[in-house]
Amino acid sequence: MKAIKRFFKGEEGVTAIEYGLIAAGIAIAIVAIVFLVGNQLNTKFDSVYKCLGGT
């Protein structure tokens, strides 16, 4: 019975899960930003390429 109480009272696992969720959220945000900015940069480079005489 003591082991069960200790298991539910422990917070080490909860903290690890919270850090994991924070890391996942940050990773999703980074991927979204890179995807959005990447498309804009590609458009700009295509525009410059065409202005310089590209096909």
N, CA, C and O of each residue as an XYZ file, in Angstrom:
220
protein
N       0.824     -1.197      0.000
C       0.000      0.000      0.000
C       0.871      1.265      0.000
O       0.549      2.254     -0.658
N       1.975      1.212      0.748
C       2.868      2.371      0.796
C       3.461      2.663     -0.576
O       3.640      3.821     -0.954
N       3.760      1.608     -1.311
C       4.348      1.802     -2.638
C       3.366      2.503     -3.565
O       3.765      3.353     -4.362
N       2.100      2.160     -3.471
C       1.081      2.791     -4.313
C       0.936      4.260     -3.951
O       0.851      5.112     -4.836
N       0.907      4.565     -2.653
C       0.809      5.963     -2.219
C       2.025      6.750     -2.690
O       1.902      7.887     -3.146
N       3.202      6.135     -2.575
C       4.428      6.803     -2.998
C       4.418      7.047     -4.512
O       4.889      8.082     -4.984
N       3.876      6.085     -5.264
C       3.806      6.223     -6.715
C       2.946      7.410     -7.111
O       3.338      8.200     -7.970
N       1.779      7.545     -6.495
C       0.881      8.642     -6.847
C       1.339      9.975     -6.278
O       0.951     11.032     -6.774
N       2.167      9.925     -5.236
C       2.659     11.156     -4.627
C       3.877     11.708     -5.375
O       4.128     12.913     -5.342
N       4.627     10.842     -6.042
C       5.840     11.261     -6.744
C       5.513     12.190     -7.899
O       4.518     12.006     -8.600
N       6.362     13.188     -8.088
C       6.132     14.171     -9.142
C       7.249     14.190    -10.178
O       7.229     15.025    -11.082
N       8.216     13.293    -10.068
C       9.326     13.298    -11.014
C       8.834     12.993    -12.425
O       9.238     13.655    -13.381
N       7.975     12.005    -12.557
C       7.441     11.648    -13.868
C       6.593     12.750    -14.465
O       6.630     12.997    -15.670
N       5.828     13.410    -13.612
C       4.966     14.498    -14.082
C       5.815     15.633    -14.635
O       5.484     16.210    -15.671
N       6.894     15.953    -13.961
C       7.783     17.018    -14.420
C       8.407     16.653    -15.764
O       8.511     17.497    -16.655
N       8.817     15.407    -15.907
C       9.405     14.970    -17.177
C       8.386     15.075    -18.307
O       8.725     15.496    -19.414
N       7.155     14.700    -18.035
C       6.103     14.798    -19.049
C       5.858     16.257    -19.408
O       5.687     16.581    -20.583
N       5.838     17.130    -18.426
C       5.631     18.556    -18.695
C       6.748     19.110    -19.571
O       6.487     19.847    -20.522
N       7.996     18.757    -19.253
C       9.119     19.213    -20.078
C       9.013     18.650    -21.492
O       9.335     19.336    -22.462
N       8.569     17.418    -21.607
C       8.385     16.819    -22.925
C       7.332     17.546    -23.738
O       7.514     17.772    -24.935
N       6.231     17.915    -23.098
C       5.172     18.652    -23.791
C       5.644     20.041    -24.208
O       5.319     20.511    -25.299
N       6.409     20.693    -23.342
C       6.956     22.012    -23.688
C       7.904     21.892    -24.882
O       7.845     22.699    -25.809
N       8.775     20.883    -24.855
C       9.711     20.681    -25.966
C       8.966     20.382    -27.263
O       9.346     20.874    -28.326
N       7.911     19.580    -27.179
C       7.125     19.265    -28.376
C       6.448     20.518    -28.924
O       6.402     20.719    -30.137
N       5.927     21.356    -28.041
C       5.293     22.602    -28.474
C       6.276     23.534    -29.160
O       5.958     24.145    -30.180
N       7.465     23.638    -28.599
C       8.496     24.483    -29.199
C       8.906     23.927    -30.566
O       9.091     24.686    -31.517
N       9.047     22.609    -30.660
C       9.424     21.993    -31.938
C       8.360     22.241    -33.005
O       8.690     22.535    -34.153
N       7.098     22.126    -32.635
C       6.009     22.377    -33.589
C       6.037     23.829    -34.050
O       5.843     24.114    -35.231
N       6.279     24.747    -33.114
C       6.344     26.168    -33.472
C       7.505     26.437    -34.430
O       7.350     27.187    -35.394
N       8.650     25.838    -34.174
C       9.816     26.037    -35.040
C       9.542     25.500    -36.442
O       9.866     26.153    -37.434
N       8.950     24.317    -36.523
C       8.647     23.731    -37.835
C       7.665     24.618    -38.595
O       7.830     24.838    -39.795
N       6.654     25.125    -37.911
C       5.665     25.986    -38.566
C       6.309     27.274    -39.072
O       6.028     27.710    -40.188
N       7.163     27.880    -38.267
C       7.831     29.124    -38.667
C       8.752     28.883    -39.857
O       8.757     29.667    -40.806
N       9.528     27.809    -39.812
C      10.433     27.498    -40.921
C       9.637     27.232    -42.190
O      10.036     27.665    -43.270
N       8.527     26.533    -42.076
C       7.692     26.248    -43.244
C       7.160     27.543    -43.851
O       7.214     27.722    -45.068
N       6.648     28.443    -43.019
C       6.088     29.695    -43.525
C       7.163     30.610    -44.103
O       6.994     31.150    -45.196
N       8.249     30.785    -43.389
C       9.325     31.661    -43.849
C      10.025     31.042    -45.056
O      10.449     31.761    -45.961
N      10.147     29.730    -45.077
C      10.791     29.051    -46.197
C      10.058     29.299    -47.500
O      10.686     29.539    -48.532
N       8.743     29.245    -47.463
C       7.964     29.516    -48.675
C       8.139     30.960    -49.133
O       8.255     31.220    -50.331
N       8.160     31.884    -48.205
C       8.345     33.293    -48.555
C       9.735     33.526    -49.137
O       9.883     34.260    -50.114
N      10.749     32.909    -48.548
C      12.109     33.061    -49.077
C      12.227     32.464    -50.472
O      12.885     33.033    -51.342
N      11.599     31.336    -50.681
C      11.629     30.715    -52.003
C      10.993     31.631    -53.043
O      11.499     31.756    -54.159
N       9.892     32.267    -52.680
C       9.229     33.206    -53.583
C      10.136     34.392    -53.892
O      10.230     34.819    -55.043
N      10.799     34.922    -52.880
C      11.711     36.063    -53.087
C      12.880     35.678    -53.990
O      13.227     36.425    -54.905
N      13.490     34.520    -53.741
C      14.612     34.090    -54.573
C      14.175     33.863    -56.015
O      14.913     34.195    -56.943
N      12.993     33.305    -56.214
C      12.476     33.138    -57.576
C      12.291     34.487    -58.255
O      12.597     34.638    -59.438
N      11.793     35.464    -57.510
C      11.589     36.804    -58.058
C      12.916     37.438    -58.470
O      13.024     38.013    -59.553
N      13.913     37.334    -57.616
C      15.233     37.887    -57.918
C      15.838     37.164    -59.117
O      16.430     37.798    -59.991
N      15.694     35.857    -59.163
C      16.225     35.063    -60.274
C      15.617     35.505    -61.601
O      16.325     35.651    -62.598
N      14.320     35.715    -61.609
C      13.641     36.147    -62.834
C      14.056     37.563    -63.236
O      14.183     37.855    -64.425
N      14.268     38.438    -62.257
C      14.700     39.812    -62.552
C      16.112     39.848    -63.133
O      16.446     40.735    -63.919
N      16.929     38.884    -62.744
C      18.304     38.841    -63.238
C      18.411     38.155    -64.597
O      19.510     38.020    -65.135
N      17.296     37.728    -65.149
C      17.325     37.148    -66.488
C      17.122     35.652    -66.517
O      17.325     35.023    -67.556
N      16.731     35.073    -65.414
C      16.460     33.635    -65.397
C      15.172     33.325    -66.131
O      14.383     34.219    -66.435
N      14.969     32.058    -66.409
C      13.769     31.672    -67.163
C      12.573     31.487    -66.274
O      11.488     31.162    -66.758
